[in-house]
Amino acid sequence: MDVCRKQVTLFLIAMGFFTRIPMPGWLKVDAENLNQANRYFGLVGLLVGGISALVYGLSTQFLPASVSIILAMMTGIVVTGGFHEDGLADTADGLGGGWTVADKLRIMKDSTIGTYGALALVMALMLKFVVLSELALYNPEVVIVALLVGHCLSRVLAASIIFSQAYIRDDASSKSKPLAQNQTLNELLILLATGVAVLWFSNLSAAVYIAVGLVLLRWVIIRFFHRQIGGYTGDTLGAAQQVSELTCYLILLGFLL
């Protein structure tokens, strides 16, 4: 019973960290629990994708698919508070506007959005809308599966970077720092098992292509950020999530065409 309660606690902490869904008052949030909650980030992605897919599925009963897709995208942003989109924008600003590692990290920490960040957000959202709209033309039901798989696997990929790269911020107040400490093989295996299970039960004929594509993308992302800043930050993990989510949709669309 204590084991089950512990796992529920870790999932709720992961949900509270990555979404705006209120956490129960009895929940004990500390650095140790937050660190272990990394194992359920993929499951949180499945929850976000499920809520977005539900909005899409219901709205398509009386609205055009294009409008339903926008509502689904808005739902995902509202549920997460734009957490990952913010990371994408900050990363684009930092890497686009900084020449040295120190400059890049300083710009990423700035709460204002610059030209590079705005462009990255606009292009990412436009591409996401266009790709999902094309999937809807092929089969409206594919969009539901795409949202579930994309939201889940993208968070699995982003969270997996924690296990193989160095966290480079020295700011002790950073909300991402506890995630970078004392990660174990157990957390990684549970995280990866979530992604494998979702991809398996999705029954997508493109599952193998998506898996291989994300493995290659992870390698590219790790090398790119290591070359740019020497490791990762919370912002770059958000950027990795957004890029990998889009990659899932693009691979699926390319396979179906």
N, C-alpha and C positions, 0 to 999 in steps of 0.2 A: 504493500500500500504506500509506504514511504517512497519507494522507487517511482511509482506512478505519479505521485504528487510532485516529486522532484522534476520529472519530465514535463508535466503540465506547467510547472513554474517556469522552467526554461523556455518552453514554447511561448508562454504569455509574455515573458521578458523580451524575447525576440520580436514578437508582434508589437509590443509597446515601443521598441526601439526603432522599428522600421515603418510603423504606421501611426495614424492619429487615433486608432481605436483605443478607447480608455482601458487602462489596466485596473483590475480589482484592487481595493485598498489594502488587502492582506498580503499582497505580493511583496516579497523581499528582493529588492534590487540592489545588488552590490557588484563589485568588480569581478568576483569569482563567478557568480551566476551569469553575469553578462558575457563573460569570457566563454563559458560553456554553452551559452545559448546560440553560439555560432552554428551549431549542428542543425538548428531548425530554421535557418534563414531561407532555405529552399522551400520549406513548408509554408513559411510566411508568404513567399512569392506565389505559391499555389493558391493561398487564400486571397491575395490581392487579384490574381488573375481570375479566380472564381467569381469574385464580386463584380469585376469588370465584365466578365462573360455573361453573368446573370443580367446585368443592365442591358447588354447588347441583345441577348436573346429575347428579353421581354419587350424591348423597344422596337425590335424588328416586326413585331406583330401588328404595329400600327404606324410605323415610321419607315422611311427609306433606309436602306442599309448604310448609306454614307452618313446620315445623321446619327444612326445608332452607333456607328464606329466612333464618331466624335464624342458621343455621350459615354461610351465605354472608356475612351482615353481620358476624358475628364474625370471619370469615376476613379480610375487608377491614380491620377494626380491628387485628387482630393483625399483619398484613403491614405496615401503615403505622405501627404503634405509636400509633394514635389521634391522629396528627399533626394532621389537619384538625379532628377533633372537639375537640381541645384548643384550637385557634384559635377555633372557634365559641364555646366556653364562655368563654374569656378575653374575647372581643369583647362577648359579651352582658353579662358582669359589668362591663366597662369602660364601655360605653355606657349600661347601665342604672343604674350606681351613681355615675358621675362627672358633675359639673356643668360643670367646665371641661375644656379639652383636656388640660391637664397632669394633672388628676385621672384622666381616662379612660385616658391612657397609663400612668399609675402603677398603676392597678388591673389593667389588662391584663397588666402585667409580673408581678403577684403570682401565685405558683405555686398558691395555694389557690383552690378553686372556691367561688363564692358562690351565692346563691339564683337570680339571673338566669342564671348559667351552667348550673346544674343543670337549671333549667326548660327552657332552650334545648336541652340535650342530650337530655333525656327526650322532649320534643315532637318533635324532629327524628328520633330513632330510632323512635319510635312511628309517626310519619307515614310514614317510609320502609318500615317493616314492613307497614303497612296497604296502602299503594299497591302494593308489590310483590306482596302477597297477592292483591289484586284483579286484577293483571295475570296472576297464575298461574291464577286462575279462568277468565279469558278464554282463555288459552293458556299452558301451562307453559313452552313454549319461548321465548315473548316475554320472560320474565324474564332469560334468558341474554343476549339481545341488549340488553335494557335495562341490565343491569349493565355490559356492555362499553361501550356508548355513554355512559351516565351518568358512569362513572368517568373516561373519556377526555375528554369535552367539558367536564366541570366543571373539570378541571385546565387545560385550554386557556383557558377563560374566566378563571380565577383568575390564571394566569400572564400573560395578555395585559394585565391591569391594570398590571403593572410598566412597560409601555411608554408608558403615557399619564398616569400619576399620579406624584406625588412621594412618595418614602419619607421618613417624617417622624421616625424615631427617630435620635437622635444617639449612641446606644450603639454604640461600635465593636465590642463583643463580640457583638453580635446576629448569629445565624447566618443571618439573612435579608438582611443588608446587602449582601453581595457580589452578590446577585441584582439589586440596584437600580442597579448601576453599569454604564455603558458598554454598554447594550443596543443592538443594531443591527437594521436592517431585515431582515437575513438570518435572525436568530433568530426574529423575529416571523413571517416568511413560512413557515418550516419548522414552527413551532408551529401556525399556522393550517391549513397543508396537512394536518397530521396529523388535526385535527378534521374537516376537509372529507372526507378520504379515509374515515375511520371512518364518518361519517354516510352517505356515498355507498354504501359496500359493505355497510352494515347492511340495505339494501333495505327500510327502513321507509317505509311510506306517509305516516307523520307527520314525515318528515325535514325538510321545509320548515317545518312548524310549530315543530319543536324549534329549528331554526336561527334563525328569526325571534324566537322567544320568548327565546332566550339572548342575542341581540343587544340586545333591549329590556331584559332583566334586567341586562346588563352596564352599560348606561346608567344604570339606576336605582341599582345598587350604587355606581358611581363617584360619582354626585351625592350619595348618602346619606353615604358615608364622607368625601367632601370637606367636606360641611357639618358633619359631626360632629367630625372631627379634622384636616381639611385635607389628607388624602392617604391613604396606606395603611401598614400594618405587616404583619409576617408573620402575626399573629393574624387580621387582617381578610381576608387572602388565604385563610386556612383557612376562615373563615366564608363567604367567597364561594364556595369550592369546595363546601361542604356545601349551601348554598342552591341553587346551580345544579344540583347532582346531583339534589336533590329536585325541582327544576323540570323536569328532563328526564323523570323518572318521571311527574310529574303531567300534563305535556303529552301524553305517550304514552297514559296512562290515559284522559284526557279525549277524545283522538282516537278511541280504540277503543270507547268506550262508545256 
